[in-house]
Amino acid sequence: MWVDGSKGTIEVYNLQGALMGEYTVEQASGTQMVQTEKWSPSVYIVLIRVNDRVVDYRRLAIQH
């Protein structure tokens, strides 16, 4: 749950577990742009952390 003063991050991993990118989140809602041009077409795992706790995860399919 997001409250004022929370620290949020979005982490993107490939299916082998390698971290592809980590992005700081400043607020509970909005848009985060992620450059994926250099990534291989595949499925990636996106973790959303608030105060170092995973609060959600999603699959992200990249196709160029």
All heavy atoms as a GROMACS GRO file, in nm:
protein
  514
    1MET      N    1   0.084  -0.118   0.000
    1MET     CA    2   0.000   0.000   0.000
    1MET      C    3   0.089   0.125   0.000
    1MET      O    4   0.187   0.131   0.071
    1MET     CB    5  -0.090  -0.002   0.122
    1MET     CG    6  -0.181   0.114   0.131
    1MET     SD    7  -0.293   0.087   0.270
    1MET     CE    8  -0.374   0.240   0.268
    2TRP      N    9   0.052   0.221  -0.080
    2TRP     CA   10   0.131   0.342  -0.095
    2TRP      C   11   0.082   0.447   0.004
    2TRP      O   12  -0.036   0.479   0.009
    2TRP     CB   13   0.117   0.396  -0.237
    2TRP     CG   14   0.215   0.503  -0.266
    2TRP    CD1   15   0.201   0.636  -0.237
    2TRP    CD2   16   0.341   0.489  -0.327
    2TRP    NE1   17   0.312   0.704  -0.276
    2TRP    CE2   18   0.399   0.617  -0.333
    2TRP    CE3   19   0.412   0.382  -0.377
    2TRP    CZ2   20   0.524   0.640  -0.387
    2TRP    CZ3   21   0.536   0.404  -0.432
    2TRP    CH2   22   0.591   0.533  -0.436
    3VAL      N   23   0.173   0.501   0.082
    3VAL     CA   24   0.144   0.614   0.169
    3VAL      C   25   0.254   0.717   0.148
    3VAL      O   26   0.361   0.684   0.098
    3VAL     CB   27   0.137   0.573   0.319
    3VAL    CG1   28   0.018   0.482   0.345
    3VAL    CG2   29   0.264   0.508   0.365
    4ASP      N   30   0.228   0.841   0.188
    4ASP     CA   31   0.331   0.945   0.173
    4ASP      C   32   0.460   0.900   0.238
    4ASP      O   33   0.459   0.843   0.347
    4ASP     CB   34   0.283   1.076   0.234
    4ASP     CG   35   0.178   1.145   0.150
    4ASP    OD1   36   0.167   1.112   0.030
    4ASP    OD2   37   0.106   1.232   0.202
    5GLY      N   38   0.571   0.921   0.171
    5GLY     CA   39   0.700   0.880   0.220
    5GLY      C   40   0.741   0.741   0.179
    5GLY      O   41   0.850   0.696   0.212
    6SER      N   42   0.654   0.671   0.105
    6SER     CA   43   0.687   0.536   0.059
    6SER      C   44   0.795   0.541  -0.047
    6SER      O   45   0.809   0.640  -0.119
    6SER     CB   46   0.564   0.466   0.001
    6SER     OG   47   0.470   0.439   0.101
    7LYS      N   48   0.871   0.432  -0.057
    7LYS     CA   49   0.974   0.418  -0.160
    7LYS      C   50   0.929   0.307  -0.253
    7LYS      O   51   0.906   0.194  -0.210
    7LYS     CB   52   1.106   0.381  -0.093
    7LYS     CG   53   1.219   0.353  -0.188
    7LYS     CD   54   1.341   0.308  -0.112
    7LYS     CE   55   1.426   0.224  -0.204
    7LYS     NZ   56   1.515   0.135  -0.132
    8GLY      N   57   0.914   0.339  -0.381
    8GLY     CA   58   0.868   0.240  -0.476
    8GLY      C   59   0.966   0.216  -0.588
    8GLY      O   60   1.039   0.306  -0.628
    9THR      N   61   0.969   0.091  -0.637
    9THR     CA   62   1.051   0.057  -0.752
    9THR      C   63   0.974  -0.039  -0.842
    9THR      O   64   0.888  -0.113  -0.798
    9THR     CB   65   1.184  -0.011  -0.712
    9THR    OG1   66   1.157  -0.128  -0.638
    9THR    CG2   67   1.273   0.082  -0.634
   10ILE      N   68   1.010  -0.034  -0.969
   10ILE     CA   69   0.964  -0.131  -1.068
   10ILE      C   70   1.088  -0.202  -1.118
   10ILE      O   71   1.185  -0.137  -1.158
   10ILE     CB   72   0.891  -0.061  -1.184
   10ILE    CG1   73   0.765   0.009  -1.133
   10ILE    CG2   74   0.857  -0.162  -1.294
   10ILE    CD1   75   0.697   0.096  -1.237
   11GLU      N   76   1.087  -0.335  -1.112
   11GLU     CA   77   1.200  -0.415  -1.157
   11GLU      C   78   1.154  -0.506  -1.270
   11GLU      O   79   1.047  -0.566  -1.261
   11GLU     CB   80   1.253  -0.501  -1.042
   11GLU     CG   81   1.298  -0.420  -0.923
   11GLU     CD   82   1.322  -0.505  -0.800
   11GLU    OE1   83   1.321  -0.629  -0.810
   11GLU    OE2   84   1.341  -0.447  -0.692
   12VAL      N   85   1.234  -0.515  -1.375
   12VAL     CA   86   1.201  -0.600  -1.489
   12VAL      C   87   1.310  -0.706  -1.502
   12VAL      O   88   1.429  -0.672  -1.509
   12VAL     CB   89   1.190  -0.518  -1.619
   12VAL    CG1   90   1.149  -0.608  -1.735
   12VAL    CG2   91   1.091  -0.403  -1.604
   13TYR      N   92   1.268  -0.833  -1.506
   13TYR     CA   93   1.359  -0.947  -1.516
   13TYR      C   94   1.328  -1.028  -1.642
   13TYR      O   95   1.211  -1.040  -1.680
   13TYR     CB   96   1.344  -1.040  -1.395
   13TYR     CG   97   1.386  -0.978  -1.265
   13TYR    CD1   98   1.296  -0.904  -1.189
   13TYR    CD2   99   1.516  -0.993  -1.220
   13TYR    CE1  100   1.335  -0.847  -1.069
   13TYR    CE2  101   1.555  -0.936  -1.099
   13TYR     CZ  102   1.464  -0.863  -1.025
   13TYR     OH  103   1.502  -0.806  -0.906
   14ASN      N  104   1.432  -1.086  -1.702
   14ASN     CA  105   1.407  -1.181  -1.810
   14ASN      C  106   1.373  -1.317  -1.748
   14ASN      O  107   1.378  -1.332  -1.625
   14ASN     CB  108   1.523  -1.187  -1.911
   14ASN     CG  109   1.650  -1.245  -1.852
   14ASN    OD1  110   1.652  -1.312  -1.749
   14ASN    ND2  111   1.760  -1.219  -1.920
   15LEU      N  112   1.340  -1.415  -1.830
   15LEU     CA  113   1.298  -1.545  -1.777
   15LEU      C  114   1.413  -1.625  -1.717
   15LEU      O  115   1.389  -1.724  -1.646
   15LEU     CB  116   1.227  -1.626  -1.885
   15LEU     CG  117   1.093  -1.568  -1.929
   15LEU    CD1  118   1.031  -1.654  -2.038
   15LEU    CD2  119   0.998  -1.554  -1.812
   16GLN      N  120   1.537  -1.582  -1.739
   16GLN     CA  121   1.652  -1.646  -1.675
   16GLN      C  122   1.683  -1.582  -1.539
   16GLN      O  123   1.774  -1.625  -1.470
   16GLN     CB  124   1.776  -1.639  -1.765
   16GLN     CG  125   1.768  -1.727  -1.889
   16GLN     CD  126   1.673  -1.672  -1.995
   16GLN    OE1  127   1.668  -1.553  -2.018
   16GLN    NE2  128   1.598  -1.760  -2.057
   17GLY      N  129   1.609  -1.478  -1.503
   17GLY     CA  130   1.627  -1.413  -1.374
   17GLY      C  131   1.720  -1.294  -1.374
   17GLY      O  132   1.746  -1.236  -1.269
   18ALA      N  133   1.770  -1.255  -1.490
   18ALA     CA  134   1.861  -1.139  -1.498
   18ALA      C  135   1.780  -1.009  -1.492
   18ALA      O  136   1.679  -0.994  -1.560
   18ALA     CB  137   1.942  -1.143  -1.627
   19LEU      N  138   1.827  -0.916  -1.410
   19LEU     CA  139   1.762  -0.786  -1.399
   19LEU      C  140   1.787  -0.706  -1.526
   19LEU      O  141   1.901  -0.681  -1.564
   19LEU     CB  142   1.817  -0.711  -1.277
   19LEU     CG  143   1.758  -0.574  -1.250
   19LEU    CD1  144   1.610  -0.585  -1.216
   19LEU    CD2  145   1.835  -0.507  -1.137
   20MET      N  146   1.681  -0.666  -1.594
   20MET     CA  147   1.691  -0.589  -1.717
   20MET      C  148   1.686  -0.439  -1.691
   20MET      O  149   1.739  -0.360  -1.766
   20MET     CB  150   1.578  -0.628  -1.813
   20MET     CG  151   1.576  -0.775  -1.849
   20MET     SD  152   1.723  -0.830  -1.934
   20MET     CE  153   1.708  -0.743  -2.089
   21GLY      N  154   1.617  -0.401  -1.583
   21GLY     CA  155   1.606  -0.259  -1.550
   21GLY      C  156   1.537  -0.241  -1.416
   21GLY      O  157   1.457  -0.323  -1.375
   22GLU      N  158   1.574  -0.132  -1.348
   22GLU     CA  159   1.511  -0.097  -1.221
   22GLU      C  160   1.478   0.052  -1.227
   22GLU      O  161   1.562   0.133  -1.264
   22GLU     CB  162   1.605  -0.126  -1.105
   22GLU     CG  163   1.544  -0.100  -0.970
   22GLU     CD  164   1.633  -0.145  -0.856
   22GLU    OE1  165   1.748  -0.188  -0.879
   22GLU    OE2  166   1.586  -0.138  -0.742
   23TYR      N  167   1.355   0.087  -1.190
   23TYR     CA  168   1.305   0.223  -1.207
   23TYR      C  169   1.242   0.269  -1.076
   23TYR      O  170   1.164   0.198  -1.015
   23TYR     CB  171   1.202   0.227  -1.320
   23TYR     CG  172   1.256   0.161  -1.445
   23TYR    CD1  173   1.233   0.025  -1.469
   23TYR    CD2  174   1.332   0.232  -1.536
   23TYR    CE1  175   1.284  -0.037  -1.581
   23TYR    CE2  176   1.384   0.170  -1.649
   23TYR     CZ  177   1.360   0.035  -1.671
   23TYR     OH  178   1.412  -0.027  -1.781
   24THR      N  179   1.275   0.390  -1.034
   24THR     CA  180   1.220   0.448  -0.912
   24THR      C  181   1.081   0.503  -0.940
   24THR      O  182   1.058   0.566  -1.043
   24THR     CB  183   1.311   0.561  -0.860
   24THR    OG1  184   1.441   0.505  -0.835
   24THR    CG2  185   1.257   0.623  -0.733
   25VAL      N  186   0.990   0.479  -0.846
   25VAL     CA  187   0.853   0.529  -0.855
   25VAL      C  188   0.835   0.637  -0.751
   25VAL      O  189   0.864   0.615  -0.633
   25VAL     CB  190   0.752   0.414  -0.833
   25VAL    CG1  191   0.610   0.466  -0.836
   25VAL    CG2  192   0.773   0.304  -0.936
   26GLU      N  193   0.786   0.753  -0.795
   26GLU     CA  194   0.770   0.867  -0.705
   26GLU      C  195   0.628   0.881  -0.652
   26GLU      O  196   0.606   0.950  -0.553
   26GLU     CB  197   0.810   0.996  -0.776
   26GLU     CG  198   0.953   0.996  -0.828
   26GLU     CD  199   1.056   0.994  -0.717
   26GLU    OE1  200   1.026   1.043  -0.606
   26GLU    OE2  201   1.166   0.940  -0.739
   27GLN      N  202   0.531   0.818  -0.718
   27GLN     CA  203   0.391   0.831  -0.675
   27GLN      C  204   0.317   0.702  -0.707
   27GLN      O  205   0.365   0.618  -0.782
   27GLN     CB  206   0.324   0.949  -0.743
   27GLN     CG  207   0.330   0.944  -0.894
   27GLN     CD  208   0.284   1.074  -0.958
   27GLN    OE1  209   0.284   1.178  -0.894
   27GLN    NE2  210   0.244   1.068  -1.082
   28ALA      N  211   0.198   0.688  -0.649
   28ALA     CA  212   0.123   0.562  -0.659
   28ALA      C  213   0.060   0.540  -0.796
   28ALA      O  214   0.026   0.427  -0.831
   28ALA     CB  215   0.014   0.558  -0.552
   29SER      N  216   0.042   0.642  -0.875
   29SER     CA  217  -0.017   0.625  -1.007
   29SER      C  218   0.061   0.706  -1.109
   29SER      O  219   0.134   0.798  -1.074
   29SER     CB  220  -0.164   0.667  -1.007
   29SER     OG  221  -0.173   0.806  -0.979
   30GLY      N  222   0.045   0.668  -1.234
   30GLY     CA  223   0.115   0.738  -1.340
   30GLY      C  224   0.168   0.641  -1.443
   30GLY      O  225   0.130   0.524  -1.445
   31THR      N  226   0.260   0.688  -1.524
   31THR     CA  227   0.316   0.608  -1.632
   31THR      C  228   0.468   0.602  -1.617
   31THR      O  229   0.531   0.704  -1.586
   31THR     CB  230   0.280   0.672  -1.768
   31THR    OG1  231   0.139   0.681  -1.778
   31THR    CG2  232   0.334   0.590  -1.883
   32GLN      N  233   0.523   0.485  -1.641
   32GLN     CA  234   0.669   0.469  -1.642
   32GLN      C  235   0.710   0.423  -1.781
   32GLN      O  236   0.665   0.318  -1.827
   32GLN     CB  237   0.713   0.366  -1.538
   32GLN     CG  238   0.861   0.338  -1.537
   32GLN     CD  239   0.943   0.458  -1.490
   32GLN    OE1  240   0.912   0.518  -1.389
   32GLN    NE2  241   1.045   0.492  -1.566
   33MET      N  242   0.793   0.500  -1.848
   33MET     CA  243   0.842   0.463  -1.979
   33MET      C  244   0.966   0.374  -1.962
   33MET      O  245   1.053   0.405  -1.881
   33MET     CB  246   0.878   0.587  -2.061
   33MET     CG  247   0.760   0.680  -2.085
   33MET     SD  248   0.628   0.604  -2.181
   33MET     CE  249   0.705   0.592  -2.338
   34VAL      N  250   0.970   0.264  -2.038
   34VAL     CA  251   1.081   0.171  -2.032
   34VAL      C  252   1.131   0.149  -2.174
   34VAL      O  253   1.053   0.113  -2.263
   34VAL     CB  254   1.038   0.036  -1.970
   34VAL    CG1  255   1.151  -0.064  -1.972
   34VAL    CG2  256   0.986   0.057  -1.828
   35GLN      N  257   1.260   0.172  -2.197
   35GLN     CA  258   1.320   0.152  -2.329
   35GLN      C  259   1.347   0.003  -2.349
   35GLN      O  260   1.424  -0.056  -2.274
   35GLN     CB  261   1.450   0.231  -2.341
   35GLN     CG  262   1.432   0.381  -2.326
   35GLN     CD  263   1.348   0.441  -2.436
   35GLN    OE1  264   1.356   0.401  -2.551
   35GLN    NE2  265   1.265   0.538  -2.401
   36THR      N  266   1.282  -0.057  -2.448
   36THR     CA  267   1.294  -0.202  -2.470
   36THR      C  268   1.352  -0.236  -2.607
   36THR      O  269   1.358  -0.353  -2.643
   36THR     CB  270   1.157  -0.270  -2.457
   36THR    OG1  271   1.069  -0.218  -2.557
   36THR    CG2  272   1.097  -0.247  -2.319
   37GLU      N  273   1.398  -0.137  -2.682
   37GLU     CA  274   1.446  -0.162  -2.818
   37GLU      C  275   1.560  -0.263  -2.824
   37GLU      O  276   1.572  -0.339  -2.919
   37GLU     CB  277   1.491  -0.032  -2.886
   37GLU     CG  278   1.381   0.066  -2.914
   37GLU     CD  279   1.353   0.156  -2.794
   37GLU    OE1  280   1.437   0.164  -2.702
   37GLU    OE2  281   1.245   0.218  -2.792
   38LYS      N  282   1.644  -0.264  -2.723
   38LYS     CA  283   1.760  -0.354  -2.722
   38LYS      C  284   1.729  -0.490  -2.661
   38LYS      O  285   1.815  -0.577  -2.659
   38LYS     CB  286   1.876  -0.288  -2.648
   38LYS     CG  287   1.926  -0.162  -2.716
   38LYS     CD  288   2.039  -0.098  -2.640
   38LYS     CE  289   2.083   0.030  -2.711
   38LYS     NZ  290   2.190   0.098  -2.638
   39TRP      N  291   1.608  -0.509  -2.610
   39TRP     CA  292   1.570  -0.636  -2.550
   39TRP      C  293   1.523  -0.733  -2.657
   39TRP      O  294   1.460  -0.694  -2.755
   39TRP     CB  295   1.459  -0.617  -2.449
   39TRP     CG  296   1.494  -0.532  -2.331
   39TRP    CD1  297   1.612  -0.466  -2.308
   39TRP    CD2  298   1.410  -0.501  -2.222
   39TRP    NE1  299   1.605  -0.398  -2.190
   39TRP    CE2  300   1.482  -0.417  -2.135
   39TRP    CE3  301   1.280  -0.535  -2.189
   39TRP    CZ2  302   1.429  -0.369  -2.016
   39TRP    CZ3  303   1.227  -0.487  -2.071
   39TRP    CH2  304   1.301  -0.406  -1.986
   40SER      N  305   1.548  -0.859  -2.638
   40SER     CA  306   1.501  -0.962  -2.730
   40SER      C  307   1.350  -0.980  -2.714
   40SER      O  308   1.297  -0.965  -2.604
   40SER     CB  309   1.568  -1.096  -2.699
   40SER     OG  310   1.707  -1.087  -2.714
   41PRO      N  311   1.281  -1.012  -2.825
   41PRO     CA  312   1.140  -1.045  -2.812
   41PRO      C  313   1.124  -1.165  -2.718
   41PRO      O  314   1.188  -1.268  -2.738
   41PRO     CB  315   1.097  -1.080  -2.955
   41PRO     CG  316   1.197  -1.010  -3.042
   41PRO     CD  317   1.326  -1.014  -2.965
   42SER      N  318   1.047  -1.148  -2.614
   42SER     CA  319   1.031  -1.253  -2.514
   42SER      C  320   0.926  -1.209  -2.413
   42SER      O  321   0.865  -1.103  -2.427
   42SER     CB  322   1.165  -1.277  -2.442
   42SER     OG  323   1.155  -1.385  -2.352
   43VAL      N  324   0.911  -1.289  -2.310
   43VAL     CA  325   0.825  -1.255  -2.196
   43VAL      C  326   0.917  -1.215  -2.082
   43VAL      O  327   1.020  -1.278  -2.057
   43VAL     CB  328   0.736  -1.374  -2.155
   43VAL    CG1  329   0.657  -1.344  -2.029
   43VAL    CG2  330   0.643  -1.411  -2.270
   44TYR      N  331   0.881  -1.109  -2.012
   44TYR     CA  332   0.958  -1.057  -1.900
   44TYR      C  333   0.867  -1.051  -1.777
   44TYR      O  334   0.745  -1.044  -1.789
   44TYR     CB  335   1.014  -0.918  -1.932
   44TYR     CG  336   1.113  -0.922  -2.045
   44TYR    CD1  337   1.072  -0.917  -2.178
   44TYR    CD2  338   1.248  -0.933  -2.019
   44TYR    CE1  339   1.163  -0.924  -2.282
   44TYR    CE2  340   1.341  -0.939  -2.122
   44TYR     CZ  341   1.297  -0.935  -2.253
   44TYR     OH  342   1.388  -0.943  -2.355
   45ILE      N  343   0.929  -1.054  -1.660
   45ILE     CA  344   0.855  -1.045  -1.534
   45ILE      C  345   0.878  -0.905  -1.476
   45ILE      O  346   0.992  -0.860  -1.464
   45ILE     CB  347   0.902  -1.152  -1.433
   45ILE    CG1  348   0.891  -1.291  -1.494
   45ILE    CG2  349   0.825  -1.140  -1.302
   45ILE    CD1  350   0.752  -1.333  -1.533
   46VAL      N  351   0.768  -0.839  -1.440
   46VAL     CA  352   0.774  -0.706  -1.382
   46VAL      C  353   0.731  -0.715  -1.235
   46VAL      O  354   0.621  -0.762  -1.205
   46VAL     CB  355   0.680  -0.608  -1.457
   46VAL    CG1  356   0.685  -0.470  -1.394
   46VAL    CG2  357   0.716  -0.603  -1.605
   47LEU      N  358   0.820  -0.674  -1.145
   47LEU     CA  359   0.789  -0.670  -1.002
   47LEU      C  360   0.768  -0.526  -0.960
   47LEU      O  361   0.846  -0.438  -0.998
   47LEU     CB  362   0.903  -0.727  -0.918
   47LEU     CG  363   0.938  -0.874  -0.936
   47LEU    CD1  364   1.052  -0.911  -0.841
   47LEU    CD2  365   0.818  -0.962  -0.911
   48ILE      N  366   0.665  -0.502  -0.881
   48ILE     CA  367   0.640  -0.370  -0.824
   48ILE      C  368   0.662  -0.381  -0.674
   48ILE      O  369   0.598  -0.463  -0.607
   48ILE     CB  370   0.497  -0.322  -0.856
   48ILE    CG1  371   0.479  -0.318  -1.008
   48ILE    CG2  372   0.472  -0.185  -0.792
   48ILE    CD1  373   0.338  -0.293  -1.052
   49ARG      N  374   0.757  -0.302  -0.624
   49ARG     CA  375   0.789  -0.304  -0.481
   49ARG      C  376   0.755  -0.170  -0.418
   49ARG      O  377   0.778  -0.065  -0.477
   49ARG     CB  378   0.939  -0.327  -0.460
   49ARG     CG  379   0.988  -0.462  -0.501
   49ARG     CD  380   1.136  -0.477  -0.464
   49ARG     NE  381   1.193  -0.596  -0.520
   49ARG     CZ  382   1.202  -0.713  -0.456
   49ARG    NH1  383   1.156  -0.722  -0.334
   49ARG    NH2  384   1.254  -0.817  -0.515
   50VAL      N  385   0.702  -0.176  -0.297
   50VAL     CA  386   0.681  -0.058  -0.214
   50VAL      C  387   0.747  -0.086  -0.081
   50VAL      O  388   0.716  -0.188  -0.016
   50VAL     CB  389   0.531  -0.026  -0.197
   50VAL    CG1  390   0.512   0.091  -0.102
   50VAL    CG2  391   0.466   0.002  -0.332
   51ASN      N  392   0.840   0.000  -0.043
   51ASN     CA  393   0.915  -0.017   0.081
   51ASN      C  394   0.979  -0.156   0.089
   51ASN      O  395   0.969  -0.226   0.189
   51ASN     CB  396   0.827   0.010   0.203
   51ASN     CG  397   0.780   0.154   0.208
   51ASN    OD1  398   0.852   0.244   0.167
   51ASN    ND2  399   0.660   0.176   0.255
   52ASP      N  400   1.042  -0.197  -0.021
   52ASP     CA  401   1.116  -0.323  -0.033
   52ASP      C  402   1.029  -0.448  -0.023
   52ASP      O  403   1.079  -0.559  -0.007
   52ASP     CB  404   1.229  -0.331   0.071
   52ASP     CG  405   1.333  -0.224   0.048
   52ASP    OD1  406   1.364  -0.196  -0.070
   52ASP    OD2  407   1.384  -0.167   0.146
   53ARG      N  408   0.900  -0.435  -0.038
   53ARG     CA  409   0.808  -0.549  -0.034
   53ARG      C  410   0.738  -0.561  -0.170
   53ARG      O  411   0.686  -0.462  -0.222
   53ARG     CB  412   0.704  -0.527   0.075
   53ARG     CG  413   0.608  -0.640   0.089
   53ARG     CD  414   0.519  -0.622   0.212
   53ARG     NE  415   0.409  -0.715   0.201
   53ARG     CZ  416   0.283  -0.684   0.214
   53ARG    NH1  417   0.248  -0.560   0.244
   53ARG    NH2  418   0.190  -0.774   0.201
   54VAL      N  419   0.737  -0.681  -0.229
   54VAL     CA  420   0.669  -0.702  -0.357
   54VAL      C  421   0.519  -0.691  -0.334
   54VAL      O  422   0.463  -0.765  -0.252
   54VAL     CB  423   0.704  -0.838  -0.419
   54VAL    CG1  424   0.624  -0.862  -0.545
   54VAL    CG2  425   0.853  -0.846  -0.448
   55VAL      N  426   0.454  -0.596  -0.403
   55VAL     CA  427   0.311  -0.577  -0.388
   55VAL      C  428   0.233  -0.626  -0.511
   55VAL      O  429   0.112  -0.645  -0.504
   55VAL     CB  430   0.274  -0.430  -0.356
   55VAL    CG1  431   0.332  -0.390  -0.221
   55VAL    CG2  432   0.320  -0.337  -0.466
   56ASP      N  433   0.304  -0.646  -0.623
   56ASP     CA  434   0.238  -0.695  -0.743
   56ASP      C  435   0.345  -0.743  -0.841
   56ASP      O  436   0.461  -0.703  -0.832
   56ASP     CB  437   0.155  -0.585  -0.809
   56ASP     CG  438   0.050  -0.638  -0.905
   56ASP    OD1  439   0.034  -0.762  -0.916
   56ASP    OD2  440  -0.018  -0.556  -0.969
   57TYR      N  441   0.306  -0.831  -0.930
   57TYR     CA  442   0.394  -0.872  -1.038
   57TYR      C  443   0.309  -0.902  -1.161
   57TYR      O  444   0.192  -0.938  -1.150
   57TYR     CB  445   0.482  -0.991  -1.000
   57TYR     CG  446   0.407  -1.122  -0.988
   57TYR    CD1  447   0.398  -1.209  -1.094
   57TYR    CD2  448   0.345  -1.156  -0.868
   57TYR    CE1  449   0.328  -1.328  -1.083
   57TYR    CE2  450   0.275  -1.274  -0.856
   57TYR     CZ  451   0.267  -1.360  -0.964
   57TYR     OH  452   0.197  -1.477  -0.951
   58ARG      N  453   0.368  -0.882  -1.276
   58ARG     CA  454   0.299  -0.901  -1.404
   58ARG      C  455   0.395  -0.961  -1.504
   58ARG      O  456   0.516  -0.948  -1.491
   58ARG     CB  457   0.247  -0.767  -1.460
   58ARG     CG  458   0.154  -0.692  -1.369
   58ARG     CD  459   0.023  -0.762  -1.358
   58ARG     NE  460  -0.056  -0.705  -1.251
   58ARG     CZ  461  -0.179  -0.662  -1.265
   58ARG    NH1  462  -0.238  -0.670  -1.381
   58ARG    NH2  463  -0.244  -0.615  -1.161
   59ARG      N  464   0.339  -1.021  -1.608
   59ARG     CA  465   0.418  -1.066  -1.723
   59ARG      C  466   0.408  -0.958  -1.830
   59ARG      O  467   0.302  -0.899  -1.850
   59ARG     CB  468   0.362  -1.197  -1.777
   59ARG     CG  469   0.392  -1.314  -1.688
   59ARG     CD  470   0.337  -1.444  -1.751
   59ARG     NE  471   0.300  -1.535  -1.646
   59ARG     CZ  472   0.179  -1.544  -1.591
   59ARG    NH1  473   0.082  -1.469  -1.632
   59ARG    NH2  474   0.157  -1.630  -1.494
   60LEU      N  475   0.519  -0.936  -1.898
   60LEU     CA  476   0.526  -0.836  -2.004
   60LEU      C  477   0.580  -0.904  -2.128
   60LEU      O  478   0.691  -0.958  -2.125
   60LEU     CB  479   0.619  -0.722  -1.961
   60LEU     CG  480   0.654  -0.618  -2.066
   60LEU    CD1  481   0.532  -0.539  -2.107
   60LEU    CD2  482   0.763  -0.526  -2.013
   61ALA      N  483   0.504  -0.905  -2.235
   61ALA     CA  484   0.549  -0.963  -2.361
   61ALA      C  485   0.602  -0.853  -2.451
   61ALA      O  486   0.533  -0.754  -2.476
   61ALA     CB  487   0.434  -1.036  -2.429
   62ILE      N  488   0.726  -0.870  -2.499
   62ILE     CA  489   0.788  -0.775  -2.589
   62ILE      C  490   0.796  -0.836  -2.728
   62ILE      O  491   0.847  -0.946  -2.745
   62ILE     CB  492   0.930  -0.738  -2.542
   62ILE    CG1  493   0.929  -0.676  -2.402
   62ILE    CG2  494   0.999  -0.646  -2.643
   62ILE    CD1  495   0.860  -0.542  -2.394
   63GLN      N  496   0.742  -0.765  -2.826
   63GLN     CA  497   0.751  -0.802  -2.967
   63GLN      C  498   0.793  -0.679  -3.044
   63GLN      O  499   0.738  -0.572  -3.023
   63GLN     CB  500   0.616  -0.852  -3.019
   63GLN     CG  501   0.564  -0.974  -2.949
   63GLN     CD  502   0.426  -1.013  -3.000
   63GLN    OE1  503   0.356  -0.934  -3.063
   63GLN    NE2  504   0.387  -1.135  -2.973
   64HIS      N  505   0.890  -0.693  -3.132
   64HIS     CA  506   0.935  -0.577  -3.211
   64HIS      C  507   0.888  -0.593  -3.353
   64HIS      O  508   0.873  -0.696  -3.407
   64HIS     CB  509   1.088  -0.565  -3.210
   64HIS     CG  510   1.143  -0.543  -3.073
   64HIS    ND1  511   1.134  -0.423  -3.010
   64HIS    CD2  512   1.206  -0.627  -2.987
   64HIS    CE1  513   1.191  -0.432  -2.890
   64HIS    NE2  514   1.235  -0.556  -2.874
   0.00000   0.00000   0.00000
